[in-house]
Amino acid sequence: MLIARAAEREHKNISDFVLDNALSAAEAILADDANFSLNKKRWQQFLAALDAPPRRIPALRKLLTERSVFDGK
């Protein structure tokens, strides 16, 4: 059985293996739910930040435009 082999490789019994992996999957799914609440003043500040033009950050521009080790040859 595939699950039993994987559990054995992780040095866990099947129940612990399944529970650990189910918890990891649940956390990954729920991590996408970014809920937060703000009072009226903070909400207005948040909206202003979203509407503001982007800041120029030379170091970030350099990082995103120079060749990466992942770009290949």
N, C-alpha and C positions, 0 to 999 in steps of 0.2 A: 504494500500500500504506500503510495507516494507521501501522504501526510505523515505516516509513521516513520518513514525513512528520513524525512526532513526534520521531524521532532528529535529523532535519535542523533542526527548530525548536530543539532543545537543543544544536545544533552538535556532534553526536556521530555516529560511525558506528553502524550498526545493532547490531553486536556489543557495543560499549561501552554503548549505550543499554539493550539487553536485560539485560546483566550488572548495570548500576547499579540498574535497577528490580527485578530479581530479588533482589539483595542487600537492597534496601529492604524488599521484601515479606517476605523471610526474617527480617530483624531484627524487623519488626512482629509476625510470628507468634511468634517465640521470646521476645519481650519479655513475653508473657503467662505464660511459665514462670518463676515466681518461686521458684527453689530456693535454699535456704540451709540451713546446718547450724549447730547450736549445741551447746556442751557442756552437761552436765547442769545446772549452776548457771544459765547463761544461758537455758536452756529453761524452767526454773522461773520466772525473772524475766519471760520472755516470756508465759508462761501467766498469771502474776499481773497483768501489764499488761492482758491481754485480759479478765480477769475483773473488773478494777477498774471502779467506776462512772465514767461519763464526767465529765471535768472541766468546770466552768463557765467559759467564756471569754466575757465580755461583748462584747468587740470582734467575736468571731466570730458570736455571736448577732445582733448589730446588722447585720453584713454580710449574713447570710443571711435577715434578715427585712425589710430596707428595700427599697424599689423599686429596680430595676436599669434601666439604660439599655436593656436588652433586653426589658423588660416592656411596652414600647409606651406608648400614651397612656392 
